């Protein structure tokens, strides 16, 4: 799963521009799929036959998109103005490298020179409106030959394994869920499943709403990356979850109260099989589950996540041992559901 995740994190797929990610996934899963469908939103929906029907319709879901930037203006001197695609902390992007559009035009996010900053400005984070992207163009005309308004930009795609089993990359949220779903599709499953690789989660769970309406699942399992605040200055109760603590199985987040029945089934299953898990110690974040749960006549939902430090940044950090357990655990859960 690690190599698959690395490849997925190299790809660019800001919200609304997921084509490159979808094409890679499609190539990987096509030989193992019973049915493949791409809807008008760009969701990729895969049906995979298992050993037997479940009786209920089950959907496993992960989103393909990542947070990024949207080019909104081109200045006369060639600099680019931008807005955010998804929730991004302004503090972490200054001086960072980005790639813009299908041609991956490189650029650097800059701000006012330090020697021009007054004492009051030193005390605050620059506004997004005061930042720019430098692509090395001297004029508006030169910049327009390389980029267009509406182009999406993603953070630098460098991937690094470091320390005692840690991985740094952009877009681990939620390429980790996509990687787990690819591994599941490529394996033998105990029951029939529908897999939804969704779009535009980071800007309002838009793709999942459409995918859920099409699939009409009875049960949905959302595979995600979730924020970990396990840092020295953060009190224990506000750390949400921790790297090295295993998979995260939440009972609630800001968008969803998860099925108590599925939560109990999943946590007891993990305990019986010696799979390390944790839950969230703070009600935070949200997933595609928020719209899936409320679709149709209602859907039993469960989330299984990998903890990620520095989420929604150019340097997401995950523990390899946490996320490598995800496809194995989901398969065990499918077997459990088949036996009920």
ABEGO torsion letter per residue (X at the ends): XAAAAAAAAABBBBBGBAAAAAAAAAAAAAAABABBBBBAAGBBBBBBBBABBAGBBBBBBBBABBBBBBBABBBAAGBBBBBBBEBBBAAAABGBBBBBEAAGBBBBBBBBBAAABBAAAAABBBBAAABBBBAGBABAAAAAAABBBGBBBBBBABBBBBEBGBBBBBGAOAAAAAAAAAAAAABBBABBBBBBBBBGAAAGGAAAAAAAAAAGBABBBBBBBBBBABBAABBAAAAGBBBGAEBBBBABBAABBBBAAAAAAAAAAAAAAGBBBBBBABBBEBBAAAAAAABEAEBBBBBBBBBBBGBGBABBBBBAAAAAAAAAAAAAAAAAAAAX
